[in-house]
Amino acid sequence: MEAFLSSEVAIFTVCGLVALSVLVFLALIVLASFGVIDGKFLLELLRIIRK
């Protein structure tokens, strides 16, 4: 039973991190669309992430 609970915690942690990274990415897109940050910065960030 303990192994099942630890695997549940791992799954929730991974899902939480994925959701958080998606929210951060969407926030960066919104900031770029309003001109708060430069679009070139967003493209450089995407290029770094893809490597």
Summary of the structure (lengths in Angstrom):
residues: 51
radius of gyration: 16.2
end to end distance: 39.2
largest distance: 51.1
contacts: 97
relative contact order: 0.08
helix: 86%
strand: 0%
